[in-house]
Amino acid sequence: MPPLPLVTRRLSLRDYIEGDADAVAAYAVDQSYWQNQGTELPRPEQIKSLVQWAVQEQRLSTRTNYYLAATRKDSGELIGEAVLRIVNPEARQAELGFGVVPKHWRQGYATEIGSALLDLAFNHFKLHRVAAQCAPENKPSIRVLQKLGMAREGLIRDVCFARGRWWSSAAYSMLENEYAKIKGVQRG
């Protein structure tokens, strides 16, 4: 089991509890939170179901989905989410994702979340590859992925249809040797 919560300079990334559903719903109804997401806007009951699913996933003996609440250490305020999905355990591959409440944008929280997830992926789980995707017009998320040291792999065109239009996805990844080089550690 990973060392949860993951603690960063300003954040605690912890497992969700069912009581978080209202806090998630409070920021998830903000359309600006979804402006760069190729998905339909969730309804409150969908958000509650998602939080319940995250809590159920925690109980699995072979857990592969780490859907975590990002909270401020100083206040406990839930300010976003951190996601690490081990999509292929045998090939040591995962996907990461993050979201930050709009009122906390441009404060470095997404980079802090992403860095903690990469540390978890490569140091704890000993993964080989971690991927991430975002809308190509989502410049702030692209900057975060670049700050993390992830390499752009390409563009997945018209990958989903939501809110009346087709959405493409910019694909990024990091390999274990690239992570080791950035962190200055030797891999055996």
C-alpha positions as CSV (number, residue, x, y, z in Angstrom):
1,M,0.0,0.0,0.0
2,P,1.2,3.5,-0.8
3,P,2.1,5.9,2.0
4,L,-1.2,7.9,2.1
5,P,-1.7,10.7,2.6
6,L,0.9,12.1,0.2
7,V,2.2,15.2,1.9
8,T,3.7,18.0,-0.1
9,R,4.9,21.5,0.9
10,R,1.4,22.9,1.1
11,L,-0.9,20.0,0.4
12,S,-2.1,16.6,1.7
13,L,-3.3,14.2,-1.0
14,R,-5.6,11.8,0.9
15,D,-8.2,9.1,0.1
16,Y,-11.7,10.5,-0.4
17,I,-14.3,9.9,2.2
18,E,-18.0,9.9,1.4
19,G,-18.4,13.2,3.3
20,D,-16.3,14.9,0.6
21,A,-19.2,14.6,-1.9
22,D,-20.6,18.0,-1.0
23,A,-17.3,19.8,-1.2
24,V,-16.6,18.2,-4.6
25,A,-20.0,19.1,-5.8
26,A,-19.5,22.7,-4.7
27,Y,-16.6,23.2,-7.1
28,A,-17.6,20.8,-9.8
29,V,-20.7,22.8,-10.6
30,D,-18.5,25.7,-11.7
31,Q,-18.4,25.6,-15.5
32,S,-14.9,27.1,-15.5
33,Y,-13.6,24.0,-13.8
34,W,-14.7,22.0,-16.9
35,Q,-13.9,24.5,-19.6
36,N,-11.0,22.4,-20.9
37,Q,-12.5,19.0,-20.2
38,G,-13.9,16.9,-23.0
39,T,-16.8,15.6,-20.9
40,E,-20.3,16.5,-20.2
41,L,-20.8,18.6,-17.0
42,P,-21.6,16.2,-14.2
43,R,-24.9,16.3,-12.2
44,P,-24.7,16.3,-8.4
45,E,-25.8,12.7,-8.2
46,Q,-23.0,11.7,-10.6
47,I,-20.4,13.5,-8.3
48,K,-21.8,11.6,-5.3
49,S,-21.5,8.3,-7.2
50,L,-17.9,9.1,-8.2
51,V,-16.9,9.8,-4.6
52,Q,-18.6,6.6,-3.5
53,W,-16.8,4.7,-6.3
54,A,-13.4,6.2,-5.1
55,V,-14.2,5.1,-1.5
56,Q,-15.0,1.6,-2.7
57,E,-11.8,1.4,-4.8
58,Q,-9.8,2.0,-1.6
59,R,-11.0,-1.4,-0.2
60,L,-9.8,-3.5,-3.1
61,S,-6.9,-5.9,-2.3
62,T,-5.3,-5.1,-5.6
63,R,-5.9,-1.4,-5.9
64,T,-5.1,0.3,-9.2
65,N,-7.1,3.5,-8.9
66,Y,-5.8,6.3,-6.6
67,Y,-8.4,9.0,-6.8
68,L,-7.3,11.4,-4.1
69,A,-8.6,14.6,-2.5
70,A,-6.2,17.5,-2.6
71,T,-6.5,19.5,0.6
72,R,-4.5,22.4,1.9
73,K,-2.4,21.5,5.0
74,D,-3.0,24.8,6.7
75,S,-6.8,24.8,6.5
76,G,-8.0,21.4,5.4
77,E,-9.9,23.0,2.5
78,L,-10.5,20.6,-0.4
79,I,-9.0,22.4,-3.4
80,G,-9.0,19.7,-6.1
81,E,-8.1,16.2,-7.0
82,A,-5.2,14.0,-7.8
83,V,-5.5,10.8,-9.9
84,L,-3.1,8.0,-10.5
85,R,-4.6,5.0,-12.5
86,I,-2.3,2.0,-13.0
87,V,-3.7,1.0,-16.3
88,N,-1.4,-2.0,-17.0
89,P,0.3,-3.4,-13.9
90,E,2.3,-6.0,-15.8
91,A,3.8,-3.4,-18.2
92,R,4.2,-0.9,-15.2
93,Q,2.1,1.8,-17.0
94,A,-0.1,4.5,-15.4
95,E,-2.0,7.6,-16.2
96,L,-2.1,10.7,-14.0
97,G,-4.5,13.6,-13.7
98,F,-5.2,16.6,-11.6
99,G,-7.7,19.3,-11.1
100,V,-7.7,22.5,-9.0
101,V,-10.6,24.6,-8.0
102,P,-10.6,27.8,-10.1
103,K,-10.2,30.2,-7.2
104,H,-6.8,28.4,-6.6
105,W,-5.5,28.5,-10.1
106,R,-2.1,30.0,-10.9
107,Q,-0.7,29.2,-7.4
108,G,1.4,26.2,-8.3
109,Y,-1.0,23.6,-6.7
110,A,-1.4,21.5,-9.9
111,T,2.4,21.2,-10.3
112,E,2.7,20.2,-6.6
113,I,0.0,17.5,-7.2
114,G,1.6,16.3,-10.3
115,S,5.0,16.0,-8.7
116,A,3.7,14.0,-5.8
117,L,1.9,11.6,-8.2
118,L,5.1,11.1,-10.2
119,D,7.0,10.4,-7.0
120,L,4.4,7.9,-6.0
121,A,4.4,6.3,-9.5
122,F,8.1,5.9,-9.9
123,N,9.4,5.6,-6.3
124,H,6.7,3.6,-4.6
125,F,5.1,1.6,-7.5
126,K,8.3,1.4,-9.6
127,L,6.4,2.1,-12.8
128,H,8.1,2.3,-16.2
129,R,5.8,4.9,-17.9
130,V,3.3,7.5,-16.7
131,A,1.1,9.2,-19.3
132,A,-1.2,12.3,-19.1
133,Q,-3.6,14.0,-21.5
134,C,-5.2,17.4,-21.7
135,A,-7.0,19.5,-24.2
136,P,-4.5,21.1,-26.6
137,E,-6.0,24.5,-25.8
138,N,-5.5,24.0,-22.1
139,K,-2.3,26.0,-21.9
140,P,-2.1,26.0,-18.0
141,S,-2.2,22.2,-17.9
142,I,0.3,21.9,-20.7
143,R,2.7,24.2,-18.7
144,V,2.3,22.0,-15.7
145,L,3.1,18.8,-17.6
146,Q,6.1,20.5,-19.1
147,K,7.3,21.8,-15.7
148,L,7.0,18.2,-14.4
149,G,9.4,17.1,-17.2
150,M,6.8,15.1,-19.2
151,A,7.5,14.8,-22.9
152,R,4.8,15.6,-25.5
153,E,4.1,12.5,-27.6
154,G,1.5,14.0,-30.0
155,L,-2.1,14.9,-30.6
156,I,-5.0,12.4,-30.4
157,R,-7.5,14.1,-32.7
158,D,-11.3,14.2,-32.1
159,V,-11.1,11.5,-29.3
160,C,-14.5,12.3,-27.8
161,F,-17.6,14.3,-28.4
162,A,-19.0,16.4,-25.5
163,R,-21.0,19.6,-25.1
164,G,-21.7,19.8,-28.8
165,R,-18.2,19.5,-30.2
166,W,-15.3,17.1,-30.8
167,W,-12.4,17.3,-28.4
168,S,-8.8,16.4,-29.1
169,S,-6.2,15.5,-26.6
170,A,-2.5,16.4,-26.2
171,A,-0.6,13.3,-25.0
172,Y,2.4,13.5,-22.7
173,S,4.4,10.9,-20.8
174,M,7.5,10.3,-18.7
175,L,9.6,7.2,-18.5
176,E,11.3,5.9,-15.3
177,N,14.8,6.8,-16.7
178,E,13.7,10.3,-17.4
179,Y,12.3,10.7,-13.9
180,A,15.5,9.4,-12.5
181,K,17.5,11.9,-14.5
182,I,15.4,14.8,-13.4
183,K,15.6,13.7,-9.8
184,G,19.3,12.9,-10.0
185,V,18.9,9.3,-8.8
186,Q,20.6,6.1,-10.0
187,R,18.4,3.3,-11.2
188,G,19.7,-0.3,-10.9
